[in-house]
Amino acid sequence: MESDNYIDFYNHKRINAKLKGMSPVQYRTHIQIAA
């Protein structure tokens, strides 16, 4: 489904400058490891 592909891209592949150049999922994992 097209919406599933978009959600996957948005959460796993999209790079965000506000998140130190990481995808949202990578950033959450990084924060959890650092805590």
C-alpha positions as a Markdown table, in Angstrom:
| # | Residue | x | y | z |
|---|---|---|---|---|
| 1 | Met | 0.0 | 0.0 | 0.0 |
| 2 | Glu | 1.2 | 3.5 | -0.8 |
| 3 | Ser | 0.6 | 4.9 | 2.7 |
| 4 | Asp | 2.6 | 2.0 | 4.3 |
| 5 | Asn | 5.6 | 2.9 | 2.0 |
| 6 | Tyr | 5.3 | 6.5 | 3.0 |
| 7 | Ile | 5.2 | 5.7 | 6.7 |
| 8 | Asp | 8.2 | 3.4 | 6.4 |
| 9 | Phe | 10.1 | 6.2 | 4.5 |
| 10 | Tyr | 9.1 | 8.9 | 7.0 |
| 11 | Asn | 10.1 | 6.9 | 10.1 |
| 12 | His | 13.1 | 4.9 | 8.9 |
| 13 | Lys | 14.8 | 6.6 | 5.9 |
| 14 | Arg | 14.1 | 10.3 | 6.1 |
| 15 | Ile | 17.1 | 12.2 | 7.4 |
| 16 | Asn | 16.2 | 15.2 | 9.7 |
| 17 | Ala | 18.7 | 18.0 | 10.5 |
| 18 | Lys | 17.0 | 18.7 | 13.8 |
| 19 | Leu | 17.6 | 15.1 | 14.8 |
| 20 | Lys | 21.4 | 15.4 | 14.2 |
| 21 | Gly | 21.2 | 13.9 | 10.7 |
| 22 | Met | 19.4 | 10.7 | 11.9 |
| 23 | Ser | 16.1 | 9.3 | 10.9 |
| 24 | Pro | 13.4 | 9.5 | 13.7 |
| 25 | Val | 13.8 | 5.8 | 14.5 |
| 26 | Gln | 17.6 | 6.1 | 14.6 |
| 27 | Tyr | 17.4 | 9.1 | 16.9 |
| 28 | Arg | 15.0 | 7.3 | 19.3 |
| 29 | Thr | 17.4 | 4.4 | 19.5 |
| 30 | His | 20.3 | 6.7 | 20.0 |
| 31 | Ile | 18.6 | 8.5 | 22.9 |
| 32 | Gln | 17.5 | 5.3 | 24.6 |
| 33 | Ile | 21.1 | 3.9 | 24.4 |
| 34 | Ala | 22.5 | 7.2 | 25.9 |
| 35 | Ala | 20.0 | 7.2 | 28.8 |
